[in-house]
Amino acid sequence: MTSPSVFSSFRNARLDDPQGRYWLKAALKTVNAPHPIETTLEEFVNHLVQIVYSDNFDLNAALKVASFIEEVPSRTIANIVSRTVFSYRELNDAQYKIRHVLGNDLTRTANGEWIEEMAGFEMARASA
């Protein structure tokens, strides 16, 4: 398992870009809408990083990330990725791990299919 200090360094670097923070904040308005307690930018980044890079994450983290993948407009997700808050590969890895916890196959949603396709392009570009 990855140590919490690694998660902190991931979180700090990911939120350095003001435009990345702006777009993630916009996305979290959608994610937080039905919940009585809002998830902060830092908490959400930590949720996603824990899901992708560890085998231990809580149900709340999975629900928040699933909501992000299902409900946030693809254009907003693309802006978040372009600001290197997350990569498509990370979002794709998260949706596969969430499937095993929630039983919800996010890859069958419009955003899930698109994220999977974009992650493939990212991986092809990285290996070229």
C-alpha positions as CSV (number, residue, x, y, z in Angstrom):
1,M,0.0,0.0,0.0
2,T,1.2,3.5,-0.7
3,S,1.9,5.7,2.3
4,P,-0.3,8.7,3.1
5,S,2.6,11.1,2.6
6,V,2.7,10.0,-1.1
7,F,-1.0,10.9,-1.3
8,S,-0.2,14.3,0.1
9,S,2.5,15.0,-2.5
10,F,0.2,13.8,-5.3
11,R,-2.6,16.1,-4.0
12,N,-0.3,19.2,-3.6
13,A,1.1,18.9,-7.1
14,R,-2.3,18.2,-8.8
15,L,-3.9,21.4,-7.4
16,D,-1.1,23.8,-8.2
17,D,-2.6,25.0,-11.5
18,P,-5.4,27.6,-10.8
19,Q,-7.3,26.6,-13.9
20,G,-7.2,22.9,-12.8
21,R,-8.6,24.0,-9.4
22,Y,-11.3,26.0,-11.2
23,W,-12.4,23.1,-13.4
24,L,-12.4,20.6,-10.5
25,K,-14.3,23.0,-8.4
26,A,-16.9,23.3,-11.1
27,A,-17.1,19.5,-11.4
28,L,-17.5,19.1,-7.7
29,K,-20.6,21.3,-7.8
30,T,-22.3,18.4,-9.7
31,V,-20.8,15.7,-7.5
32,N,-21.7,17.5,-4.2
33,A,-25.2,18.6,-5.2
34,P,-27.1,15.6,-3.6
35,H,-24.9,15.3,-0.5
36,P,-25.4,17.2,2.8
37,I,-21.6,17.5,3.3
38,E,-19.5,18.8,0.5
39,T,-16.3,17.1,-0.6
40,T,-13.4,19.6,-0.9
41,L,-11.0,19.7,-3.8
42,E,-8.2,18.2,-1.7
43,E,-10.5,15.4,-0.4
44,F,-11.7,14.5,-3.9
45,V,-8.1,14.3,-5.3
46,N,-7.2,12.1,-2.3
47,H,-10.2,9.9,-3.0
48,L,-9.2,9.3,-6.6
49,V,-5.5,8.8,-5.8
50,Q,-6.4,6.3,-3.1
51,I,-8.6,4.3,-5.4
52,V,-6.0,4.2,-8.2
53,Y,-2.8,3.7,-6.2
54,S,-4.0,1.6,-3.2
55,D,-6.1,-1.5,-2.6
56,N,-7.8,0.1,0.4
57,F,-10.4,2.8,-0.2
58,D,-13.7,3.5,1.4
59,L,-17.2,3.3,-0.1
60,N,-17.6,7.1,0.2
61,A,-14.5,7.6,-2.0
62,A,-15.9,5.1,-4.6
63,L,-19.3,6.8,-4.6
64,K,-17.9,10.3,-5.1
65,V,-15.5,9.2,-8.0
66,A,-18.3,7.2,-9.6
67,S,-20.6,10.3,-9.5
68,F,-17.8,12.3,-11.1
69,I,-17.4,9.9,-13.9
70,E,-21.1,9.4,-14.5
71,E,-22.4,13.0,-14.0
72,V,-19.8,15.6,-14.8
73,P,-19.9,16.8,-18.5
74,S,-17.1,15.3,-20.6
75,R,-16.0,18.8,-21.6
76,T,-15.3,19.6,-17.9
77,I,-13.5,16.3,-17.5
78,A,-11.3,17.1,-20.5
79,N,-10.4,20.5,-19.1
80,I,-9.4,18.8,-15.8
81,V,-7.3,16.3,-17.6
82,S,-5.7,19.0,-19.8
83,R,-4.6,20.8,-16.5
84,T,-3.0,17.5,-15.3
85,V,-5.2,17.2,-12.2
86,F,-5.9,13.6,-13.3
87,S,-5.1,11.6,-16.4
88,Y,-7.5,9.5,-18.4
89,R,-5.6,6.4,-17.4
90,E,-6.1,7.2,-13.8
91,L,-9.8,7.8,-14.3
92,N,-10.0,4.6,-16.3
93,D,-8.2,2.6,-13.6
94,A,-10.5,4.1,-11.0
95,Q,-13.7,3.1,-12.9
96,Y,-12.5,-0.5,-13.2
97,K,-11.6,-0.7,-9.5
98,I,-15.0,0.9,-8.5
99,R,-16.8,-1.7,-10.5
100,H,-15.5,-4.4,-8.2
101,V,-16.6,-2.5,-5.1
102,L,-20.0,-1.0,-6.2
103,G,-20.9,-3.5,-8.9
104,N,-21.6,-0.5,-11.1
105,D,-19.9,-0.8,-14.5
106,L,-19.0,2.8,-15.3
107,T,-17.4,1.7,-18.6
108,R,-21.0,1.2,-20.0
109,T,-21.8,4.9,-19.4
110,A,-21.1,7.5,-22.1
111,N,-18.4,9.1,-20.1
112,G,-17.0,5.8,-19.0
113,E,-16.6,4.6,-22.6
114,W,-15.1,7.9,-23.6
115,I,-12.6,7.8,-20.7
116,E,-11.6,4.3,-21.6
117,E,-11.0,5.3,-25.2
118,M,-9.0,8.4,-24.2
119,A,-6.9,6.3,-21.8
120,G,-6.0,4.1,-24.7
121,F,-4.8,7.1,-26.6
122,E,-2.8,8.3,-23.6
123,M,-1.1,4.9,-23.2
124,A,-0.3,4.6,-27.0
125,R,1.2,8.1,-26.9
126,A,3.3,7.2,-23.8
127,S,4.7,4.0,-25.4
128,A,5.5,5.7,-28.7
